Every structure is written in structure tokens, then in C-alpha cells.
Amino acid sequence: MSAAYSVRIDLNHCENKQECMEVCPTNVFDMVKPPAGLGLISRLKIRVHGGLVAQATREPDCIGCMACVSA
């Protein structure tokens, strides 16, 4: 069964401050090591904010409330 909602995280805009994790009512996100192949600016931003990025590890639990986007 596929997820009802598709969660996409733009690492060029995300500041990795875990705000999405704090506001998500269904606990969709975890902080993980970033994927390989990111650009310089993204890598620097990630390093400044602890070396981790948000990832929707429980995407099927997403209810589409958009609280993560608002945060």
C-alpha cells in the first residue's frame, strides 16, 4: 500500500532545526545522516546544524496536515 501523501524535503531550503518533527502530529520525521551528492551550500548548512537532516521515515503515517510546511 502506498502513502496517501508524498512527503518531500527540499534540503536547499530546510534549516535542519527539527521544527517539522516537533509539530508533526503523527511523528513522520526522524533526523538522519544526509544522502551523498548534495551541493556545497546544502552540505555546509547541514554541518552547521548538527550534521543531520529530516527524513520522512514513516511517510505512510502522514495525514497531510501541512504543519511541517508551516513550521
CORSUL-V755116 format. One record per helix or strand of 2 or more residues. SS is the DSSP state (H for helix, E for strand). FROM is the first residue (numbers start at 1). TO is the last residue. If there is no record, write none. Layout:
ss->SS from->FROM to->TO
ss->SS from->FROM to->TO
This chain:
ss->H from->19 to->23
ss->E from->29 to->33
ss->H from->40 to->48
ss->E from->52 to->56
ss->H from->59 to->61
ss->H from->67 to->70
